[in-house]
Amino acid sequence: MKDGFLVVGALNPDARVCNPGENVRELVSLAERAAEAGVSVAVTPELALTGATAGDLYLSSCLTETVETVLRAYLDETAELDLLSFVGLPVALDGKLYNAAAVAFRGRLLGLVPKTAASGVFSPAPEENRVVSYAGETCLFGARQLFTRSGAPRLTVACEIGEDLTLPVPPSVCHAAAGATLIVNLAADPETVGRAAFRRTLVSLHSARVRAVYVYAGAGKGESGTDLVFSGQGIVASLGKTVAESEPFSDRPILSATVDLDLVLSERRRAKTETSGAPLYDKTEFDLHEADVPTPAVPRLPFVPSDPAELKRRCDLILKIQARALAGRMERAYAKSAVVGVSGGLDSTLALLVSVAAADLIGLPRTAVHAVTMPGFGTTGRTRGNAEKLAEALGASFSEIPINRAVEQHFADVGHDPKNTNAVYENAQARERTQILMDIANGEGGLVVGTGDLSELALGWATYNGDQMSMYGVNAGVPKTLMRHLVASIASEFEEKGETAAAAVLRDILATPVSPELLPPENGEIAQKTEGIVGPYELHDFFLWYSVRHGFAPGKILRLAVRAFSPDYSLDAIYGWEKTFFRRFFSQQFKRSCMPDGPKIGSLSLSPRGGFSMPSDAGSEAWIADLDARYAALGGR
């Protein structure tokens, strides 16, 4: 279970109703196959040792005594398997009959968990746990049980059965509050039209509600079809997402999936999940070995939905959030205009588009949006031309204020040699531009709209008190990898409306290399390309997502990145850029500590006021050491 990864499985046996001997052989075979496939926790359907459709035959002592005997056989036959398994069975205790799950590990019966929402011939789970003797073992019997891996409490498993999930307050709510990170459900839900989709939605949403991994194993083939039919649907969900699913009536005997318990713990820490009010639970430990789980596939662009329709909806919503936020700020500040420094680059393009949308919302003419281009030593004709074309196509006011002479005068004032293209050379230009924008805004009674994005904030890729500063930063929650899709979505809308001029300039801006354009061009082309200096934004956004959104250690992030980006990037390249990310993320916090207001767009924000709190002088040594250690373990030089 290294790095929190665990393989879980939902078993789909070919049941024989009222034939425990045949059923136990089938379950042992499936358990062996699951363990061989790397599954660490396996779940059978409800009443798997007898079938879920035996009716009043469950009341027969012949059947219940046989079940107890074959469970002993199951324990003995699986004693060599490194597998925690939940086996459904009827249990007769103290004159009552219970629909229960036997929890087995390496020949031991760790516990018996009865169903809470019992019906028919079965009694509901008692209020308190108690010690019982069953199948030659002494164990706890009761619904309030947790099963925890020795020395690794992030794997804490709890169980509910069938309709327990549909109670107004399912037992799993208390299980999760008591610390369960993985919840299993042994089920026998009959198949009807539309039921599979409902079941999938229910399990997925409930995994979000309890902030846990949820494994659902439904009864299927072999059950009696007298009045009902069972499809054997299996579902693995985590934090609101379906991780894996077997379709109804599939002959797939084992549904397995790799889940990440670190994600569960991350979400619980973030949500400050309260556990103090949970009922008292009994914990039983088991000594599961550290399995070598293959690294699961993760999306390269975690900020960007893979589904085109969902991506379009998200882009539309983000633009509305940005525009509404800016419109509200302008109204409350009694601003008569918005002032945007436009460079012909991606960030300033989105800021200008948002400013125009905000002006439309509050009834200002688009000419109240002042697009100001300020060519300097590195400005190319392509970017300068695109800035003007876009302002014209949108109906915004446009002005050009060259900064070369002012910056050269500044160099003379501070005694800087203009041939020395160091930080002074670059940052003087950024600060001159900010001064111009602020003064124009004062003169126009307007607000300076910031252009910097979330990715740049993470890396500190901004000049302090230069482009780092504005009166409202509309792009502060938008990462660079998502920004491209936002602008492309708007370009598509312009094309659909027949606004070809605006669409054409947006397409050319999307094709322009990302650059601050602070160094002189080479043969008229951009010489300073950001990704060649700080690294690829697709990597940095990946590091940002998993380090800030989920709190993963750098070593685990390196492992995930190698899985996601190979062979496009080598291990050495990914390691090098990740080290750059963490060094810059820590050293540049002082810029984020005084960043302007700006709207939160998604679940990740670096705002010091409500998104991310961090001291400006925090050290990155522990993070770098963790990264170095994993790099060496992966065979790095």
Secondary structure, 3 states (H helix, E strand, C coil): CHHHEEEEEEECCCCCCCCHHHHHHHHHHHHHHHHHCCCCEEECCCCCCCCCCCHHHHHCHHHHHHHHHHHHHHHHHCCCCCCEEEEEEEEEECCEEEEEEEEEECCEEEEEEECCCCCCCCCCCCCCCEEEEECCEEEEECCCEEEEECCEEEEEEEEEEHHHHHCCCCHHHHHHHCCCCEEEEEECCCCCCCHHHHHHHHHHHHHHHCCCEEEEEECCCCCCCCCCCCCCCEEEEECCEEEEEECCCCCCCEEEEEEEHHHHHHHHHHHCCCCCCCCCCEEEEECCCCCCCCCCCCCCCCCCCCCHHHHHHHHHHHHHHHHHHHHHHHHHCCCCEEEEECCCCHHHHHHHHHHHHHHHHCCCCHHHEEEEECCCCCCCHHHHHHHHHHHHHHCCEEEECCCHHHHHHHHHHHCCCCCCCCHHHHHHHHHHHHHHHHHHHHHHCEEEEECCCHHHHHHCCCCCCCCCCCCEECCCCCCHHHHHHHHHHHHHHHHHCCCHHHHHHHHHHHCCCCCCCCCCCECCECCCCHHHHCCCHHHHHHHHHHHHHCCCCHHHHHHHHHHHHCCCCCHHHHHHHHHHHHHHHHHCHHHHHCCCCCCCCCCCCCCCCCCCCCCCCCCCHHHHHHHHHHHHHCCCC
